[in-house]
Amino acid sequence: MRLILLLLAATSFCTFANEEITIHVKESTYSVGNSVEVLTNIELEDQLGELNFSAITLDVDYCAEPLTIANAYLAIANSKPSVTDIKLKLSGSHEESKCNNV
């Protein structure tokens, strides 16, 4: 009985640990969490399909192109239609900007 309770507690903790992730939306690429790996929108969709989460924070860079942001939403919708919460966080500013798409 104790073993079953211990397994249930451990499983619950693992589920809660992965419930929210951050996607960094850069000028034309993405990264997930603290990873330095640069992803395309197709690679982002593939990686999201492998992760367990129900909420996302989109950290959108000042230089992010509108199409890049739209593709992030498409990748989320295609890989995890069960996501219940998407938060938008903006980063960078025009003073710091060295955008290539301007």
C-alpha positions, 0 to 999 in steps of 0.5 A: 500500500505504501509503495502504491502511494509513493508511486502515485506521489512520484508520478504526480510530481513528475506531471506537475514538473512539466506543466509549463514551458517557455518558448523563446520566439526570436526574429525568425527562429525559436528555442524552448526553455533554457536550451540554446538549440535554435529551432525552425518552426517544423523542429519546434512542432516536433520538439513540442510533440515530445514534451509534456505540458499544458501551459506555455509562455511565449517570450517574444523578442522585439525583432520577431516577425509576425509570421514567426509568431503565427508559426509558433501558435500553429506549432502549438496547435498542431502538436498539443491541441490540449494546451489550456493557457498561453501567456505572452511576454515581450522582451527587448526594445527598439533601443537594444534592437539590432533587427535584421528584418528592418 
